[in-house]
């Protein structure tokens, strides 16, 4: 699948989504699409929920990654040392979901992120990186009960990456004996994911509920690995515990604890492979149609070619409005 064909498909599906926004809203009862058994489920930035209701969500965040290890090689290609560095990054995201019928909804997402080394080691090794992209998909309701909700997801995701790495540029010059077509200061890559999955929610009581997901499908990395391969597969699994203090205490505050595993980092630039993300969010629950809160994430990344892991933390402002 070429990048132009992916963009054309995304554009076509986005046009169809926008075309049905106005007529689909007519005749539908206004209700909180995230409520089961009196519990209004909270939002997670990493673990999606199964609900099909029309909504818009924004995300703004930033953080730091500690423990980046940069191997140092001599002219013979032997590793002689390892240097450590830190990375700062920020992220923006916008998601719109339109419910077309009781059993189906379309979703469009656009996002961007940037990363920059914060000391001389990370700045030389990793330089600056920018990633932007989007996704489009459909969700299908399978089961809906008073306490239980179950849906299926099909989604296409694509990202583009631009990276400047002075160290890689210098290594390329040494390996090739000079500057040629293979030595580039600016690297560019595209990746894609075709995802299918299942999502579920269960409300034990008006004050507590759980959501979970499993996703899988073929994928392509931004760049080739050591064996010259880009094609891979991605598997993701995660869950959220949603606690709302308002039903029992009258206090309009909710807590959301989440955990997410990905076999391939969905937006990484192949600096990392597998990742595990833990999150804790605090949200305002005074309005059923509005979810506004702050979420902190802690992540552990695998570094390709290095045994040590990267520890990253970030904070995100999340806003979701249900129509």
C-alpha positions as YAML, in Angstrom:
chain: A
units: angstrom
residues:
- id: 1
  name: UNK
  ca: [0.00, 0.00, 0.00]
- id: 2
  name: UNK
  ca: [1.62, 3.25, -1.15]
- id: 3
  name: UNK
  ca: [1.45, 6.47, 0.81]
- id: 4
  name: UNK
  ca: [-0.68, 8.17, -1.90]
- id: 5
  name: UNK
  ca: [-3.22, 5.34, -1.89]
- id: 6
  name: UNK
  ca: [-3.41, 5.45, 1.90]
- id: 7
  name: UNK
  ca: [-4.00, 9.20, 1.86]
- id: 8
  name: UNK
  ca: [-6.66, 8.84, -0.82]
- id: 9
  name: UNK
  ca: [-8.47, 6.19, 1.22]
- id: 10
  name: UNK
  ca: [-8.27, 8.31, 4.36]
- id: 11
  name: UNK
  ca: [-9.57, 11.34, 2.49]
- id: 12
  name: UNK
  ca: [-12.49, 9.42, 1.01]
- id: 13
  name: UNK
  ca: [-13.57, 7.99, 4.35]
- id: 14
  name: UNK
  ca: [-13.16, 11.39, 6.01]
- id: 15
  name: UNK
  ca: [-15.43, 12.96, 3.37]
- id: 16
  name: UNK
  ca: [-18.06, 10.29, 3.98]
- id: 17
  name: UNK
  ca: [-17.83, 10.93, 7.71]
- id: 18
  name: UNK
  ca: [-18.33, 14.68, 7.32]
- id: 19
  name: UNK
  ca: [-21.19, 14.13, 4.90]
- id: 20
  name: UNK
  ca: [-23.24, 12.20, 7.46]
- id: 21
  name: UNK
  ca: [-22.60, 14.45, 10.46]
- id: 22
  name: UNK
  ca: [-25.68, 16.64, 10.04]
- id: 23
  name: UNK
  ca: [-28.31, 14.08, 9.02]
- id: 24
  name: UNK
  ca: [-27.22, 11.43, 11.51]
- id: 25
  name: UNK
  ca: [-27.74, 13.73, 14.47]
- id: 26
  name: UNK
  ca: [-31.40, 14.25, 13.63]
- id: 27
  name: UNK
  ca: [-33.90, 12.04, 15.39]
- id: 28
  name: UNK
  ca: [-31.45, 10.58, 17.89]
- id: 29
  name: UNK
  ca: [-32.19, 10.84, 21.62]
- id: 30
  name: UNK
  ca: [-29.70, 12.89, 23.57]
- id: 31
  name: UNK
  ca: [-28.10, 10.71, 26.23]
- id: 32
  name: UNK
  ca: [-24.72, 10.01, 27.70]
- id: 33
  name: UNK
  ca: [-23.28, 7.35, 25.41]
- id: 34
  name: UNK
  ca: [-20.65, 6.38, 28.02]
- id: 35
  name: UNK
  ca: [-23.09, 5.39, 30.79]
- id: 36
  name: UNK
  ca: [-23.92, 1.84, 31.91]
- id: 37
  name: UNK
  ca: [-25.76, 0.94, 35.10]
- id: 38
  name: UNK
  ca: [-25.61, 4.58, 36.19]
- id: 39
  name: UNK
  ca: [-21.82, 4.76, 35.82]
- id: 40
  name: UNK
  ca: [-20.29, 7.32, 33.45]
- id: 41
  name: UNK
  ca: [-17.00, 5.86, 32.20]
- id: 42
  name: UNK
  ca: [-13.94, 8.09, 32.28]
- id: 43
  name: UNK
  ca: [-11.49, 8.67, 29.44]
- id: 44
  name: UNK
  ca: [-7.98, 7.31, 28.89]
- id: 45
  name: UNK
  ca: [-5.46, 8.69, 26.41]
- id: 46
  name: UNK
  ca: [-3.96, 5.24, 25.75]
- id: 47
  name: UNK
  ca: [-6.85, 2.76, 26.09]
- id: 48
  name: UNK
  ca: [-9.85, 3.44, 23.87]
- id: 49
  name: UNK
  ca: [-13.40, 2.71, 25.05]
- id: 50
  name: UNK
  ca: [-16.00, 0.62, 23.18]
- id: 51
  name: UNK
  ca: [-18.80, 3.19, 22.98]
- id: 52
  name: UNK
  ca: [-20.22, 4.44, 19.68]
- id: 53
  name: UNK
  ca: [-21.65, 7.81, 20.74]
- id: 54
  name: UNK
  ca: [-20.86, 10.98, 18.79]
- id: 55
  name: UNK
  ca: [-18.10, 12.96, 20.50]
- id: 56
  name: UNK
  ca: [-15.00, 15.09, 20.05]
- id: 57
  name: UNK
  ca: [-11.79, 14.69, 22.07]
- id: 58
  name: UNK
  ca: [-8.65, 16.79, 22.33]
- id: 59
  name: UNK
  ca: [-5.31, 15.93, 23.91]
- id: 60
  name: UNK
  ca: [-2.31, 18.11, 24.80]
- id: 61
  name: UNK
  ca: [0.70, 16.69, 26.59]
- id: 62
  name: UNK
  ca: [4.41, 16.71, 27.23]
- id: 63
  name: UNK
  ca: [7.06, 14.90, 29.22]
- id: 64
  name: UNK
  ca: [10.58, 13.48, 29.49]
- id: 65
  name: UNK
  ca: [12.27, 10.18, 28.74]
- id: 66
  name: UNK
  ca: [15.22, 9.20, 30.95]
- id: 67
  name: UNK
  ca: [17.85, 6.53, 30.47]
- id: 68
  name: UNK
  ca: [18.50, 6.69, 26.72]
- id: 69
  name: UNK
  ca: [21.68, 4.72, 26.06]
- id: 70
  name: UNK
  ca: [23.79, 5.55, 23.00]
- id: 71
  name: UNK
  ca: [26.43, 2.97, 21.99]
- id: 72
  name: UNK
  ca: [29.78, 4.39, 20.86]
- id: 73
  name: UNK
  ca: [31.75, 2.50, 18.19]
- id: 74
  name: UNK
  ca: [35.33, 2.79, 16.93]
- id: 75
  name: UNK
  ca: [36.29, 2.91, 13.26]
- id: 76
  name: UNK
  ca: [36.36, -0.90, 13.15]
- id: 77
  name: UNK
  ca: [32.70, -1.08, 14.18]
- id: 78
  name: UNK
  ca: [33.37, -2.36, 17.70]
- id: 79
  name: UNK
  ca: [31.39, -0.89, 20.59]
- id: 80
  name: UNK
  ca: [33.79, 0.77, 22.99]
- id: 81
  name: UNK
  ca: [31.47, 2.71, 25.32]
- id: 82
  name: UNK
  ca: [27.89, 3.68, 26.13]
- id: 83
  name: UNK
  ca: [26.66, 7.20, 26.81]
- id: 84
  name: UNK
  ca: [23.44, 8.21, 28.53]
- id: 85
  name: UNK
  ca: [21.03, 11.00, 27.67]
- id: 86
  name: UNK
  ca: [17.51, 12.37, 28.21]
- id: 87
  name: UNK
  ca: [14.73, 13.35, 25.80]
- id: 88
  name: UNK
  ca: [11.88, 15.86, 26.02]
- id: 89
  name: UNK
  ca: [8.74, 15.51, 23.93]
- id: 90
  name: UNK
  ca: [5.22, 16.90, 23.46]
- id: 91
  name: UNK
  ca: [2.05, 15.69, 21.78]
- id: 92
  name: UNK
  ca: [-1.19, 17.07, 20.30]
- id: 93
  name: UNK
  ca: [-4.22, 15.08, 19.21]
- id: 94
  name: UNK
  ca: [-7.80, 15.53, 17.98]
- id: 95
  name: UNK
  ca: [-10.40, 12.77, 17.58]
- id: 96
  name: UNK
  ca: [-13.93, 13.02, 16.20]
- id: 97
  name: UNK
  ca: [-16.41, 10.13, 16.24]
- id: 98
  name: UNK
  ca: [-19.78, 10.22, 14.48]
- id: 99
  name: UNK
  ca: [-22.47, 7.67, 15.27]
- id: 100
  name: UNK
  ca: [-24.28, 6.74, 12.07]
- id: 101
  name: UNK
  ca: [-26.75, 4.29, 13.59]
- id: 102
  name: UNK
  ca: [-27.23, 2.48, 16.89]
- id: 103
  name: UNK
  ca: [-24.84, -0.24, 15.72]
- id: 104
  name: UNK
  ca: [-22.09, 1.64, 13.82]
- id: 105
  name: UNK
  ca: [-19.88, 4.75, 14.12]
- id: 106
  name: UNK
  ca: [-17.01, 6.27, 12.14]
- id: 107
  name: UNK
  ca: [-13.94, 7.80, 13.78]
- id: 108
  name: UNK
  ca: [-11.23, 10.18, 12.49]
- id: 109
  name: UNK
  ca: [-8.06, 11.11, 14.37]
- id: 110
  name: UNK
  ca: [-5.18, 13.49, 13.62]
- id: 111
  name: UNK
  ca: [-2.13, 13.91, 15.84]
- id: 112
  name: UNK
  ca: [1.39, 15.23, 15.97]
- id: 113
  name: UNK
  ca: [4.36, 14.92, 18.30]
- id: 114
  name: UNK
  ca: [7.94, 16.11, 18.55]
- id: 115
  name: UNK
  ca: [11.03, 14.97, 20.42]
- id: 116
  name: UNK
  ca: [14.31, 16.70, 21.23]
- id: 117
  name: UNK
  ca: [17.42, 15.67, 23.15]
- id: 118
  name: UNK
  ca: [17.91, 17.73, 26.31]
- id: 119
  name: UNK
  ca: [21.65, 17.23, 26.80]
- id: 120
  name: UNK
  ca: [24.63, 17.01, 24.44]
- id: 121
  name: UNK
  ca: [24.56, 13.19, 24.28]
- id: 122
  name: UNK
  ca: [20.87, 12.90, 23.39]
- id: 123
  name: UNK
  ca: [21.02, 15.96, 21.13]
- id: 124
  name: UNK
  ca: [23.86, 14.50, 19.07]
- id: 125
  name: UNK
  ca: [22.48, 10.96, 19.03]
- id: 126
  name: UNK
  ca: [18.76, 11.61, 18.58]
- id: 127
  name: UNK
  ca: [18.72, 15.22, 17.42]
- id: 128
  name: UNK
  ca: [15.12, 16.29, 16.74]
- id: 129
  name: UNK
  ca: [12.20, 14.20, 15.57]
- id: 130
  name: UNK
  ca: [8.70, 15.14, 14.43]
- id: 131
  name: UNK
  ca: [5.88, 12.67, 13.77]
- id: 132
  name: UNK
  ca: [2.47, 13.48, 12.37]
- id: 133
  name: UNK
  ca: [-0.33, 11.30, 11.09]
- id: 134
  name: UNK
  ca: [-3.86, 10.13, 11.51]
- id: 135
  name: UNK
  ca: [-6.28, 7.26, 11.48]
- id: 136
  name: UNK
  ca: [-9.76, 6.46, 10.29]
- id: 137
  name: UNK
  ca: [-11.92, 3.57, 11.28]
- id: 138
  name: UNK
  ca: [-15.30, 2.17, 12.16]
- id: 139
  name: UNK
  ca: [-16.74, 0.70, 15.36]
- id: 140
  name: UNK
  ca: [-19.57, -1.83, 15.45]
- id: 141
  name: UNK
  ca: [-21.78, -2.56, 18.44]
- id: 142
  name: UNK
  ca: [-22.06, -6.30, 19.10]
- id: 143
  name: UNK
  ca: [-23.74, -6.51, 22.51]
- id: 144
  name: UNK
  ca: [-25.40, -3.87, 24.71]
- id: 145
  name: UNK
  ca: [-26.86, -4.69, 28.12]
- id: 146
  name: UNK
  ca: [-27.64, -2.64, 31.22]
- id: 147
  name: UNK
  ca: [-24.19, -3.34, 32.69]
- id: 148
  name: UNK
  ca: [-22.21, -4.61, 29.70]
- id: 149
  name: UNK
  ca: [-21.15, -3.17, 26.33]
- id: 150
  name: UNK
  ca: [-19.18, -5.00, 23.63]
- id: 151
  name: UNK
  ca: [-18.00, -3.70, 20.24]
- id: 152
  name: UNK
  ca: [-15.59, -4.44, 17.39]
- id: 153
  name: UNK
  ca: [-13.15, -2.04, 15.72]
- id: 154
  name: UNK
  ca: [-11.53, -1.82, 12.28]
- id: 155
  name: UNK
  ca: [-9.04, 1.00, 11.72]
- id: 156
  name: UNK
  ca: [-6.27, 2.15, 9.38]
- id: 157
  name: UNK
  ca: [-3.44, 4.25, 10.83]
- id: 158
  name: UNK
  ca: [-0.59, 6.03, 9.08]
- id: 159
  name: UNK
  ca: [2.23, 8.30, 10.31]
- id: 160
  name: UNK
  ca: [5.12, 10.21, 8.73]
- id: 161
  name: UNK
  ca: [8.37, 10.88, 10.51]
- id: 162
  name: UNK
  ca: [11.15, 13.44, 9.99]
- id: 163
  name: UNK
  ca: [14.31, 13.03, 12.04]
- id: 164
  name: UNK
  ca: [17.67, 14.80, 12.29]
- id: 165
  name: UNK
  ca: [20.44, 12.73, 13.89]
- id: 166
  name: UNK
  ca: [23.95, 14.26, 13.74]
- id: 167
  name: UNK
  ca: [25.55, 11.08, 15.12]
- id: 168
  name: UNK
  ca: [23.94, 8.82, 12.49]
- id: 169
  name: UNK
  ca: [24.99, 11.29, 9.80]
- id: 170
  name: UNK
  ca: [28.60, 11.21, 11.00]
- id: 171
  name: UNK
  ca: [28.58, 7.41, 11.21]
- id: 172
  name: UNK
  ca: [27.26, 7.25, 7.65]
- id: 173
  name: UNK
  ca: [30.10, 9.44, 6.40]
- id: 174
  name: UNK
  ca: [32.66, 7.21, 8.13]
- id: 175
  name: UNK
  ca: [31.13, 4.00, 6.75]
- id: 176
  name: UNK
  ca: [30.84, 5.29, 3.17]
- id: 177
  name: UNK
  ca: [34.12, 7.24, 3.17]
- id: 178
  name: UNK
  ca: [32.38, 10.52, 2.30]
- id: 179
  name: UNK
  ca: [29.06, 12.21, 1.64]
- id: 180
  name: UNK
  ca: [26.92, 10.43, -0.95]
- id: 181
  name: UNK
  ca: [23.28, 9.49, -1.53]
- id: 182
  name: UNK
  ca: [23.31, 7.11, 1.43]
- id: 183
  name: UNK
  ca: [24.40, 9.73, 3.98]
- id: 184
  name: UNK
  ca: [21.54, 12.03, 4.90]
- id: 185
  name: UNK
  ca: [21.21, 14.40, 7.82]
- id: 186
  name: UNK
  ca: [17.41, 14.44, 7.50]
- id: 187
  name: UNK
  ca: [15.74, 11.05, 7.63]
- id: 188
  name: UNK
  ca: [12.16, 10.48, 6.53]
- id: 189
  name: UNK
  ca: [9.92, 7.46, 6.91]
- id: 190
  name: UNK
  ca: [6.28, 6.38, 6.75]
- id: 191
  name: UNK
  ca: [4.53, 3.64, 8.67]
- id: 192
  name: UNK
  ca: [1.06, 2.13, 8.64]
- id: 193
  name: UNK
  ca: [-1.14, -0.13, 10.71]
- id: 194
  name: UNK
  ca: [-4.27, -2.10, 9.77]
- id: 195
  name: UNK
  ca: [-5.97, -2.85, 13.06]
- id: 196
  name: UNK
  ca: [-8.86, -5.08, 14.05]
- id: 197
  name: UNK
  ca: [-9.94, -5.49, 17.62]
- id: 198
  name: UNK
  ca: [-12.54, -6.02, 20.33]
- id: 199
  name: UNK
  ca: [-13.48, -3.62, 23.13]
- id: 200
  name: UNK
  ca: [-15.70, -4.11, 26.18]
- id: 201
  name: UNK
  ca: [-17.04, -2.22, 29.20]
- id: 202
  name: UNK
  ca: [-18.69, -3.48, 32.40]
- id: 203
  name: UNK
  ca: [-20.25, -1.33, 35.14]
- id: 204
  name: UNK
  ca: [-20.27, -3.06, 38.54]
- id: 205
  name: UNK
  ca: [-22.06, -0.16, 40.23]
- id: 206
  name: UNK
  ca: [-22.77, 3.55, 39.59]
- id: 207
  name: UNK
  ca: [-19.37, 4.40, 41.07]
- id: 208
  name: UNK
  ca: [-17.08, 1.86, 39.36]
- id: 209
  name: UNK
  ca: [-16.58, 0.24, 35.97]
- id: 210
  name: UNK
  ca: [-13.95, -1.46, 33.82]
- id: 211
  name: UNK
  ca: [-13.10, -1.19, 30.12]
- id: 212
  name: UNK
  ca: [-10.67, -3.30, 28.11]
- id: 213
  name: UNK
  ca: [-9.44, -3.88, 24.58]
- id: 214
  name: UNK
  ca: [-7.48, -6.29, 22.41]
- id: 215
  name: UNK
  ca: [-6.15, -5.16, 19.00]
- id: 216
  name: UNK
  ca: [-4.01, -6.86, 16.38]
- id: 217
  name: UNK
  ca: [-3.06, -6.65, 12.72]
- id: 218
  name: UNK
  ca: [-0.32, -6.21, 10.11]
- id: 219
  name: UNK
  ca: [1.96, -3.19, 10.21]
- id: 220
  name: UNK
  ca: [5.01, -1.59, 8.64]
- id: 221
  name: UNK
  ca: [7.78, 0.21, 10.52]
- id: 222
  name: UNK
  ca: [9.19, 3.57, 9.55]
- id: 223
  name: UNK
  ca: [12.55, 2.06, 8.63]
- id: 224
  name: UNK
  ca: [14.01, -1.36, 7.92]
- id: 225
  name: UNK
  ca: [15.40, -3.41, 10.79]
- id: 226
  name: UNK
  ca: [18.83, -5.05, 10.88]
- id: 227
  name: UNK
  ca: [17.57, -7.81, 8.59]
- id: 228
  name: UNK
  ca: [16.18, -5.38, 6.01]
- id: 229
  name: UNK
  ca: [12.54, -5.96, 6.96]
- id: 230
  name: UNK
  ca: [9.84, -3.33, 7.51]
- id: 231
  name: UNK
  ca: [6.78, -5.58, 7.69]
- id: 232
  name: UNK
  ca: [5.72, -6.70, 11.13]
- id: 233
  name: UNK
  ca: [2.64, -7.37, 13.24]
- id: 234
  name: UNK
  ca: [1.22, -5.43, 16.13]
- id: 235
  name: UNK
  ca: [-0.61, -6.70, 19.19]
- id: 236
  name: UNK
  ca: [-2.08, -4.44, 21.85]
- id: 237
  name: UNK
  ca: [-4.00, -5.13, 25.06]
- id: 238
  name: UNK
  ca: [-5.09, -2.79, 27.81]
- id: 239
  name: UNK
  ca: [-7.67, -1.88, 30.42]
- id: 240
  name: UNK
  ca: [-9.03, 1.02, 32.49]
- id: 241
  name: UNK
  ca: [-10.54, 1.08, 35.98]
- id: 242
  name: UNK
  ca: [-13.00, 3.99, 36.17]
- id: 243
  name: UNK
  ca: [-14.08, 5.33, 39.58]
- id: 244
  name: UNK
  ca: [-16.62, 8.15, 39.97]
- id: 245
  name: UNK
  ca: [-16.96, 9.67, 43.45]
- id: 246
  name: UNK
  ca: [-20.10, 11.65, 42.63]
- id: 247
  name: UNK
  ca: [-22.76, 8.90, 43.09]
- id: 248
  name: UNK
  ca: [-21.74, 8.11, 46.66]
- id: 249
  name: UNK
  ca: [-20.35, 11.40, 47.95]
- id: 250
  name: UNK
  ca: [-21.69, 14.12, 45.67]
- id: 251
  name: UNK
  ca: [-18.11, 15.18, 44.89]
- id: 252
  name: UNK
  ca: [-17.78, 15.62, 41.07]
- id: 253
  name: UNK
  ca: [-14.36, 13.96, 40.84]
- id: 254
  name: UNK
  ca: [-13.38, 10.75, 39.07]
- id: 255
  name: UNK
  ca: [-10.22, 8.63, 38.96]
- id: 256
  name: UNK
  ca: [-9.09, 6.50, 36.03]
- id: 257
  name: UNK
  ca: [-6.22, 4.00, 36.29]
- id: 258
  name: UNK
  ca: [-5.02, 2.39, 33.07]
- id: 259
  name: UNK
  ca: [-2.45, -0.05, 31.70]
- id: 260
  name: UNK
  ca: [-1.58, -0.66, 28.04]
- id: 261
  name: UNK
  ca: [0.81, -3.05, 26.28]
- id: 262
  name: UNK
  ca: [1.93, -2.70, 22.63]
- id: 263
  name: UNK
  ca: [4.24, -5.09, 20.81]
- id: 264
  name: UNK
  ca: [5.17, -2.22, 18.46]
- id: 265
  name: UNK
  ca: [5.05, 1.40, 19.55]
- id: 266
  name: UNK
  ca: [2.29, 2.86, 17.38]
- id: 267
  name: UNK
  ca: [3.95, 6.26, 16.91]
- id: 268
  name: UNK
  ca: [7.59, 5.46, 17.75]
- id: 269
  name: UNK
  ca: [10.40, 5.94, 15.24]
- id: 270
  name: UNK
  ca: [11.98, 2.54, 15.89]
- id: 271
  name: UNK
  ca: [14.08, 3.90, 18.72]
- id: 272
  name: UNK
  ca: [11.79, 1.67, 20.78]
- id: 273
  name: UNK
  ca: [9.94, -1.56, 20.19]
- id: 274
  name: UNK
  ca: [7.61, -2.96, 22.83]
- id: 275
  name: UNK
  ca: [6.13, -0.58, 25.35]
- id: 276
  name: UNK
  ca: [4.08, -0.74, 28.54]
- id: 277
  name: UNK
  ca: [2.18, 2.39, 29.60]
- id: 278
  name: UNK
  ca: [0.58, 2.99, 33.01]
- id: 279
  name: UNK
  ca: [-1.74, 5.94, 33.54]
- id: 280
  name: UNK
  ca: [-3.59, 7.72, 36.34]
- id: 281
  name: UNK
  ca: [-6.12, 10.44, 35.58]
- id: 282
  name: UNK
  ca: [-8.18, 12.86, 37.66]
- id: 283
  name: UNK
  ca: [-11.37, 14.11, 35.99]
- id: 284
  name: UNK
  ca: [-14.26, 16.50, 36.58]
- id: 285
  name: UNK
  ca: [-17.53, 14.50, 36.52]
- id: 286
  name: UNK
  ca: [-20.06, 17.26, 37.21]
- id: 287
  name: UNK
  ca: [-21.53, 16.99, 33.69]
- id: 288
  name: UNK
  ca: [-22.40, 13.74, 31.97]
- id: 289
  name: UNK
  ca: [-21.67, 15.12, 28.49]
- id: 290
  name: UNK
  ca: [-18.24, 16.53, 29.44]
- id: 291
  name: UNK
  ca: [-15.07, 14.77, 30.57]
- id: 292
  name: UNK
  ca: [-12.22, 17.11, 31.50]
- id: 293
  name: UNK
  ca: [-9.12, 16.03, 33.35]
- id: 294
  name: UNK
  ca: [-5.39, 15.59, 33.71]
- id: 295
  name: UNK
  ca: [-3.67, 12.26, 33.15]
- id: 296
  name: UNK
  ca: [-0.12, 11.25, 34.03]
- id: 297
  name: UNK
  ca: [1.59, 8.37, 32.23]
- id: 298
  name: UNK
  ca: [4.59, 6.26, 33.10]
- id: 299
  name: UNK
  ca: [6.16, 4.20, 30.30]
- id: 300
  name: UNK
  ca: [8.94, 1.65, 29.91]
- id: 301
  name: UNK
  ca: [10.35, 1.21, 26.42]
- id: 302
  name: UNK
  ca: [12.62, -1.39, 24.93]
- id: 303
  name: UNK
  ca: [15.60, 0.11, 23.10]
- id: 304
  name: UNK
  ca: [16.48, -1.67, 19.89]
- id: 305
  name: UNK
  ca: [19.97, -3.13, 20.08]
- id: 306
  name: UNK
  ca: [20.43, -2.17, 23.75]
- id: 307
  name: UNK
  ca: [19.47, -4.21, 26.82]
- id: 308
  name: UNK
  ca: [18.56, -1.22, 29.00]
- id: 309
  name: UNK
  ca: [15.03, 0.25, 28.99]
- id: 310
  name: UNK
  ca: [13.91, 3.86, 28.73]
- id: 311
  name: UNK
  ca: [11.75, 5.27, 31.53]
- id: 312
  name: UNK
  ca: [9.41, 8.03, 30.37]
- id: 313
  name: UNK
  ca: [6.82, 10.14, 32.16]
- id: 314
  name: UNK
  ca: [4.36, 12.62, 30.73]
- id: 315
  name: UNK
  ca: [1.31, 14.66, 31.67]
- id: 316
  name: UNK
  ca: [-1.70, 15.22, 29.42]
- id: 317
  name: UNK
  ca: [-4.73, 17.48, 29.43]
- id: 318
  name: UNK
  ca: [-7.75, 15.61, 28.03]
- id: 319
  name: UNK
  ca: [-11.13, 17.04, 27.04]
- id: 320
  name: UNK
  ca: [-14.01, 15.01, 25.64]
- id: 321
  name: UNK
  ca: [-17.49, 16.31, 24.79]
- id: 322
  name: UNK
  ca: [-20.37, 13.94, 23.95]
- id: 323
  name: UNK
  ca: [-23.05, 15.32, 21.65]
...
